Amino acid sequence: MRITQLRRSRHRFLALLGTAALALAGAVALPGTAQAANILTNPGFETGGLSPWSCSGNLGSIVSSPVHGGTKALAGAVSSSDNAQCTQTVSVQPNTTYSLKGWVRGSYVYLGVDGGASTWTSSPSAYSQLSVSFTTGASQTSAKIYVHGWYAQGTYYADDISLDGPGGGGGSDTQAPTAPTALTSTGKTSSSVSLSWAASSDNVGVTAYDIYSGSNQLLSVSGTSATVSGLSASTAYTFTVKARDAAGNTSGASNSLSVTTNAGGGGGTGFKQAAPYLYEGWGDPPNPTTVMNATGVKWFTMAFVLDSGGCTPSWDSSRPLTGGVDQTAINQIRSAGGDIVPSFGGWQGSKLGANCSSASALAGALQKVIDAYGLKAIDMDIENTDEFENEAVQAKILTALKTVKANNPGLKTIVTFGTSTTGPTYYGNRLIEQAQSLNANIDVFTIMPFDFGGGSDMYGNTVNAAEGLKTKLKSTFGWDDATAYSHIGISGMNGLSDQQETTTPAIWTQIRDWSNTHHIARLAYWSVNRDRSCPGGGVVSNCSGISQSTWQFTSITAGFTG
């Protein structure tokens, strides 16, 4: 985050649907009493194959991320001429109402029955549930269920699709499967529980197992194991499993199993860091010992580690990794009882995340810096189109962080990125979702709440952005409020921002106090180089552009305790 180099792209993807949306048709008749059961086969794609689903243009595939439940989901690779429609035909009973539901993700995803009711949504950054009912005709014995995207709108995802109602066959198969037995837990985290059970038997054949928590059906699988995700930390859940056959006959419940999820991890382990940015390559860098003695601050975020060519880390792509002014400053900080976290990336320059050829190569570059300085934490400042808006590069960075964290016990990993006034943008949401799907175990998600584009209430906007981040972390990882807050960081901008927003010492104190009250993990700002007075000085590198005392923002930041 550099002065005059902080403007983030704020364009949104606004696809136009035009007049092509399908009409939603409701049920027109009530069925007789019938046992509700999911009569679709392979409804959660947990077999790892498409069958018996069939996808147009061979554009359907099974993926392991992103998923809604279990470990697999359907991906439809929409093209400009094919909406990647995937269908399954099932036997149904005449004059009967069925409930069709499914979890989907993408720009304009449709769910429906051929020749009948349908519904759609646009949810590009998270799974959303679609639901629609339809009634079969007087002589109808089969129904074709479909899910598809929209032309040229990108890949869509679908998972845990259910068609609830009685199966076909005119009631010839009325025998339910035996109840599953030996339900047990094979593992758990703070947000998931893995289950297994003994198989049921049936006179024709078991087609699926439905996992319940109380009366709520969580997901359906075809095998005898499943992982239930999206749970809250330190929470007791009771699970049962029921088997069903192709005719929709459902067994009794298995034995009841109670499992308590683990406590929240990562940032919830007590990691706290007050670490304003210090930049040795710009803005009349101050002596760090002088700043520490005047303010009491202990940590600094050192900017920026970039690529000097061939996936080789160096300070600003030009200063040596060791032996230069950056190492001198680090030695001074550590001699005074402090420590540093290097920041990789930023708004511009030749970045390791974008330029290293693979996640393993990037992890190797990060390891060089970790080894050079015996680091306790690293920060990836993910910005601009080359990293923040590039899904593959986001995944590469997260995978590399996962690798170095595994190879360096105790290392804390931080990702820093831009935000809107209400929380993460599309790209921020995608970053968080990828972190979850890759099991990257990121300790702190730090937002940069400034350069909003005209926002004037810097305290209110910062709090609203942090609350939006908290909500996203809760929904993605299944955390409670306290755990989500403990994974949040705020990195502000003192004085004037590029877009003439003003954060005064009084406002920064309010933000610091809110951060302490809500026990977030990290507080930083850009930058110590600018923590000097120059009222009317504008946005420059060595002062804040407002009236303040020297090192005032650093002193306020030093009061962050989390």
N, C-alpha and C positions, 0 to 999 in steps of 0.2 A: 504494500500500500504506500505509494509514493506521491508526494505533492505534485499536482498537475498531471498525475498519471493514475488517478483513482477512479475515473469515470467508467462505471461498468455498463455493459450493454443491458438495457432495460426492455428490449423488445420482447414481446410475448408472441407465442404461437397462437394465432387466431384463425383457425380453419373455417371456411365457409361451407355450410351444409347445403345451402340452396333449397330447392324444393324436393330433394330426393328422400327426405325422411319418411320412413314407413309409418302408417297410421296404427294406433293402438286400438285393438278391438277387445272389449271386455267379455266376460262370460255372459251367456244369455239364458242359461238354464241351470238349475240346481240338480246335482246328482243324488242318487239314493245314498244311504250310509255305506261307506266303503273305507277300508283300512288304507291310510295314507302311507306310501312307501316310495322311495326313489327307485323307479324302474329302469333308469338308464344303466348301461354297462360302462365300466371304466369312467365314472363320472368325474373323478379327480385326476385322471391320466397317470395314476400311480403305477400302472403296469410298465410305464416307460415306452409304450407304443401307442399308436393312434387307434388301432382296432377296438371296437367296431365303428369308430368315427371315420368319415371320409371327407377329404378336403379338396376343394377345387384347385386345379393347376398344380397339384402337389406342393402347395404353399404352406401346409400345416406341418408343424414339428413339435416334439416334446422337449421342454427346457427345464432346467433345475433352478432358474432364477429369471424373473421374479415369480414367486409362488404365493398363493393365498393360504393354502393349507397343505400339509404333507410335504413332499419333496419334489413334486413335478407339476407342470402346468402346460397348457397348450399355447403355442405361439403361431399366429397367422401372419405370414409375410405379405402384406397387402402390396399390390403393384398399381400402376396407373390404369390397368385394364382388368384387374381381377381383385375382388374384395376378400379373397381367401376364405370363402364360406366353408365351414366344417359342419357336417350333418351326421345324425344317427337316427335310424328308423326303428321304432319300437312298436310292440303290439299293445293295443289299448282296447278298452271296452266301449261300446256305443253309448251315446247319450250320458256321458260322464264328464264331470268337471275335473280338470287337472291343473295343478299349480307348477309352473315352470320358474325356476330360480337359477341364478348363476353369478359368480364373481368375475368381473371383467376389468381390464385396464387398457387404456389407449384412447386415441382421438376417434370418437364416434364408433362405438362397438354396439352391435345389435344382437338381440336374443329373441327367438320366436319359434313358431311352428309354421311349417310350410302351408300356405293357403289360409292362414288364420292370424291369430294375435301375435304382436311383436312389441318390443320396446327397445330403447337405446339410451346410451349416455355418453358423455365425453368426460373421461377421467384419466388424463395422460400420465399422472405421477403417482397414482395409488389405486389399489383395487376398490371397486365399488360394486354393490350388489344390484342386479336387475331382477325384477319379479313381474310375472304376467300370468293370468289365468286364461284358459280356453275350455270350451265344451265340445266334445266329439259329436259327430252327426249320428243320426238314427241307425245307420248301418256301418259306421266307420270302425275298422278294426286295427288300423295302424296310423301312426303319426310320425312325420319327419321333423325332428328338432334341429334347429340351426343356430350357429353363432358366426358372425362375420364382422369385419371392419368396414372401412369406407375407402374408396379409390384414392390412391396417392396420399393417404393420411398416416402412413407408417405402420409398423408391426403392432398388432394388438395381442393381448394375452387373456386367457380364460381359464377358470379353475373351479372345481367343486360345483358342477352343474347338477341340478336335481330336477326330476320330473316326478312329482308326488301324486300318487293315485293308484288304483288297482291295475295290475297287469292284464294283458289280454289272455285269450285262450278260453273265454266263455266260462271261466270258473272250473276248468277241468283239473287244474292243479290247485288244490286248496290246503295242501299240507305245508306247514311252516317248517323252516329249518330248526334244528336243535339250538339251544342257546350256547353262545361261546363260553368257554371256561378258562380258568387260570389267567385271568386278566392281571397283568403285572406291569410295573414301571421299569424300563430298562435304562433310564437316564433322565436327567432334568437340568435346566438352567434357570436363570431368573425370569425367563419369559417363555419357556417351552417345557413340555413333558413328552417323553417317548414311551410308547405303550406297545405291548405284545400280548397275544392271547392264543389259546388253542383253537383250532379250526372247528367249525360247525359241520354237521352233515345234513343232507336233504335228499328227498326221494328223486328229485331231478338234478339239482345242483345249486350251490350257493354262488350268487353273482357279486355280492358286495357286503361289506361290513360298515355299519354306521356308528360313529363315536358320539356319545352324548356326555354333556355335563349337566346333571339334573335333567330337565325336560328339553334342553336346547341341543339340537343336533349340530355338532361342530364341523364334521367333515365325513366323507365317505371314501373308502379304499377297497381295493379288490383283494389285497393280501391280508396277512394276520399281524401286521404291525403298522404303526402310524406315529407321527410326531405332531402334537398339537402345539401351535405357536401363538404368539400374540397375547400371552398371559401376563398377569401382573406379578411383580416380585413379592416374595414372602407371603404368598396367598395360598390357602388351602382350596383345592378343587377335587370334586368327586366325579369319577368317570365310570361309565358303563358302555358296553358294546352290544349291538344287536346284529344278527345276520338276516339277510333276505335273499329270496330267489327271484328268478326271471318273471314269475307271475305276480310279484309284489308281496308275497307272503313274508311276514316279518316274525323273527323268533322272539322269545322272551329275552330279557336283559341278562347279561353276564353277571358275574359277581361284581359288587361295587368296590371301587378302589379310590382311596383318598390319597392325594399327593400334594405336598406343600412345595411351591417353587422356591428356588434359592433366593437369597437376598440380592439386591441390585449390586452389580460389580462395576469395574472400571473406575470412573470418576466418583462413584459412590464409596470408594475405599478411603476417602479423606484427602485426596490430592487437591491442594489449593495453591494458587500461583498469582501473585501480583507482579506483573512483568511488562513494564512499558518498553516500547521499541527504542533501541539505540542503533544508529546507523553510522558506521565509520567512513562511509564513502561519500558523505554529503552533509550539507547543513552545519558546518562549523562544529564538528562533534565535540562534546564536552568531555572532560576527564571524568570517568565513571566513579572514581573514588571520591571526588569532590561532591558529586551528586548524591552518592550513598551517605556520606557524612552529613550532608545538609538535610536529607529527607528520611533516612531510615530504610529506604527501599533495598531489597536483597536480590531480587531477580531482574534480569533484563532479557528482552527478546532481541536477539542480534539479527539484523537484516543485512543482506539477503544471500543465501547460498544458491548459486546458479551453476550452469554448465559452462565450463571453459573449453568444451569440445570433446567428443568421444565419450559422453556420459561421465565426465570427470568433474567432481565438485570443486568450486572455488568461491571466494567471496566476490560477488558482483561480476563473475566471469573474468575478472581481471586481477584481483588480489589473491595471493597464495593462501591456500587453506590453512597452512601453519607458517609461523615465522614472520608474519607481517603485522600491520597495525591492529588487525582484528584479534590476533592471538595476544598481543600486548594488552589490549583492553580486557580480554577475558582473564588474563593472569592478574590484572589489577583488581577486577571484580572478585575473583576467588580469594585473593590475598586479603581482601577486606571482609571476608566471610560470606560472600554472595555466590551466585551461580547464574548460568545463562541457559536459554533455550534458543537454538538457531532457528531461523525462519527460512524455509525453502520456498522459492517461487516469487510471489508478488504480482504486480500488475503487468510488468513488461520485462524484456530481457530474454536470454536463452535459458529456458527452464529445464531442469532435469526431468520433471514429470512428463513434459511433452517430447523431449529429445531422446531419452533413454529408450532403447529398442524394445524392452520388455519389462515386466514387473520384477523379474529376478535381477536384471541389470540395474534397475532403479534401486532395488533393495541393496545391491552391492555398493552403489554410490552413497546411499544414506549410511551404510555401515562404515564407510571410510571416515565420515564426519563423526559418527558415534565413537569410533576407536580413537580418532585424533584427540578428542576432548573428554572422553569418559562421560558421556552425556547421561542425564537422568530423564530428559524429555526432548522431543523434537516437534516442530510445528510445520505443517504444510499449508502455506498461504495459497489457496487455489482460486485463481481469478482468470478473467478474460476468456476469449473464445478458444484458445489453445488448450486450456485445462478445465476450467469450470464448466464450459458449455460443450465439452467433448466427452461423450459418455464412455468411450473406450479409455481415454486418458484418466478420467475419474476412477474407473475400475482398476487401472494400472497402479495408480497412486495408492488406493486403498489396499490392494493386494500386497504392494511393497511394504506398507506400514504394518500389515498383519505379519509379514515375514520377519521384519526386524524386531517386532515386539516379541515374537516367539523365540527369536535368537538372543534376545537381551532381556532376561527376566528383570522385572521392575521398571522397565522403560515405559514412560507415559507418551501416548501419541495424541496430537492435537491437529485438527483441521480447522482452517480459518477461511471464511467465505463471506460474500456480500449478502444482503438481505433487503427485503421490502419493509415498510413500516409496520406490517402486520405479521411478519414471519418469513420463513424461507421462500424464495421464488421457486419456479418450476425446477431450475437447475440445482438449487439447494435441497429441495425435496428429493430429487433423484440421487444426489450425493448421499443423503441419509439412508434412503432405501437400499442403495447399493452397499453401503456399509453393513446394513443388516443382512442382506442376502449373501454377502461374502464372509460374514462372521468376522469382520475386520477388528472388532473389539476396540473401537476408538474411545479414548478416555474423555476427550473434550471436543465438543462442536462449538467453535467460536464464531460469532457473527460480527460483522463490521457495520454497526448501525449509523451510517452517515452517507452523504451523497445520495440522498433519497430523491432529489430532483425538486427542491423547493420546500421540503419539510422544515417547519420552523420550531416546533415543539420538540426539542431534542431529548428532553427527559421522557415525555410521554411516548414519543416514537420509539425510543430505545427500549422502554419497558414493554410496549406492545409487541415489538419485534421479538424480544426475548420470550414473552408469553406464547407467541406463535410458534417459536422454536420448541418450547416445552411441550406444547400440544402435539406437535409433529413427532417428537421423540417418544411421547407416551403411546401414540397410536402405532408407531412403527415397531418399537421394542417391547411394548406391553408394560412399561414402567409406571410406577405411581408418581405423584407430583414430586416428592422429595428426591427420588432417584433421578428423574428427568432434570431437575434443577442442578443436581450434582454433576451432570455431564455438560453443562452450559458454560460458555465463556463469552465475554463481551470485550470487544476491542474498538474503542471509540476514536475520536479525533479532537484534539484540544484546540480551542480557539476557533478560527475560521476554517471551514472545509472548502474544497474545490468549488462547491456550489453555494458558497456564502452562507451556509448554516453556521450558527454560532453556538458553541458549547463553552459556557463560562465556568470558572472555578466553582461557583455555586451549583450549577447544573451538574457538573461532574461529581460533586459531593453527594448530590441526591442520587445519582446513578450508583455511586460506590455504596451508599447506605442501603439502597434497594438490593444490591448484589449481596451484601452481608446478610440482610434480613432473609433473603431467599436461599442463601447458602449455595450460590453457584460455585463453579470450580476455578474460574480464571477471570482476571481483570487486567486489561492492557489498553494502551492508547498509542496513537501515532502523533508525535514522537517526542522523546526527551530532547532531541536536537531543537525542537520548536518550543520547549517549555521556558520561554523567555518573553518578556513584554515588548510589544511594538504596536501600540494602538494606532489603527489606521494604516498599518504596514502592509495589509493585504495578505494573500496566501503565499508565504515564502518558506524557505527551508530552515531558517535558523531562529524564527520567533513565531508567536502564535497569531499575530495580527490583532490582538486585543490587549487591554490593560490587565496586568497580573503581576504577581511577584515571581522572582526567578525560582524555578523548580517547584512552583505551586502545584501543578497537576501531578507531578511525581510524588510529592508529599501526600496528596489526597489518595493517590493510588496505593501508597505504602500502608494506608489504613485499611486496606481490604484484607479481611481474614477469612471470609467465606463462612 
